[in-house]
Amino acid sequence: MQGLKRKVVYVSLFELIAVGLTSSVLVLLMGHDAGHASVAAVASSLVAVVWNFVYNGMFEAWEARQAKRGRSWARRAAHALGFEGGLVLILVPLFAWWLNISLWEAFVLDLGLVLFFMFYTFLFSLAFDRIFGLPASAQA
């Protein structure tokens, strides 16, 4: 599976799981009500979908220009760090506004989510590539 179809399947599966996990974390660990937490999770998911398409497009363009093909553990880690770093810059102000908390509290909240999602992104991408194969940009 390649191209746009691959990206749509990847993002859809990733975000469907992410919304469930994020809503649960906000309700169970942070004490926010389910409705408020679900809106925050869906909004952050929509932001993440747009960021995912932008970031993965840039990453795959960079990756296609590299002499060494494939996805090493280091390349996967760099991908996860870059993706989550961009989300921090976008989501902290969103969480602060929607959850009516300070930027610092939103940052601390997002830091926990970022740590979780870095591992989730890494493992999800690894599993996705094993199930659906590598994208053309990473094939030998």
N, C-alpha and C positions, 0 to 999 in steps of 0.2 A: 504494500500500500504506500503510495507516494503523493506528493503535492498537497493540494487543498483538502482532498478527502482525508489524508493522514492528519492534517492539522485540526480539522473539525472533529474527528473521532477522538484525538488526543485531548483537546481542550474540553470537549463535552464530558468525557469520562472523568478527567481530572477534576473539573469544577463540580460535577454532580457529587462526587465523593467529598470534595472540599466543603461544600455548603453544609452537608450533614455534619461533618466533623466540627466546623467552625461554630455552627449554631449550638451544638452540644457543649463545646468548651465554654462559650459565653454564658450559657444557662447554668451548667453544672459547676464550673469552677469560678466564674466571675459574679454569679448571682443576678444577672440581668434577666428580665422577664422574657419568655419565649418569643413573643411577638416582636419586641424590640431587637432581640438577638438575631432573629431570623431575617429581619430587614437589613441589619448590618451585614449579615453573612451573604445575603443575595447581592447587596450593593457592592461588597468587596469582591464577590465573585464576578460581577459584571466588569468591574475595573480590571480584575485579573485576566478575564477573557481578552479584553482589548490589549492589555499589556503583553499577554502571552503571544498573540499574533505578531505584535510589533517586535518584541524581544526575540522570539524564535526566528523570525524572518532575518533580523540582523545577525543573530548567532549563526544561522545556517549559511548566510552569505559570507561571513568571516570564515566559517569552517570549510566551505568549499574552496577557499583560496589557500588552505594550509597544505603543505607538502605531505605531511603525515596524515593518513586517513584512519578512520575508525573513531571510536569513542572510548578513550582511556578513562580510568577512574579520575585522574586529574581534570580532564576535559569535562567530565560529568559534574564534578564538584564546582568547577568554574562556572558552568552553566547554571547550576542551582543557586550559587552565591549571587551571580549577576541578576538573575530573575527576582529573587527575594529582596535584594537590595533596592531594586527599582520599586517594588511594591511598598516597601517601608516609606519611601519618599511620598508616595501617593496616598497610602491608607492611614497614616498617622493623623493627618488633619481631618480626614473623613470620620474616623473613629472618635476623635475628640469632639467634633461637632455633633454627631448623631447620638453618642452615648452621654453627652453633656459632661465630659471630663476634661481635665487639663491636657495640654500637649504632652507633658511629661508622663501622665498616667496612660495616655493613649500609646505613647512610645513603649512604656513598660509592658502594656497589654500586647502590643504588636510584636515586641521582642520575643515574648513567649510563643506567639503564633509563628513568627519567623523561624525560630529554632525548630519548632515542630515541622513546619512546611519545608524547610531546607532538606530535612531527612525524607519527608514525604515526597517532595519533588524528585529527589535523587532516586529513591526506590521505585516510584511510579514510572519514571522515565526508563529505568533499567528494565522493569517488568514489561512496559509497553514495547520497548525495542526487542525484547526476547519473544514476545507474542507476535508482533507485527513486522519484525525485521527492522534493520537500520534504514534511516532516510537516505536518499541518493547522495546527499552531501557528505555522508560518513562512510559510504561504501568504497571499497578498494577499486 
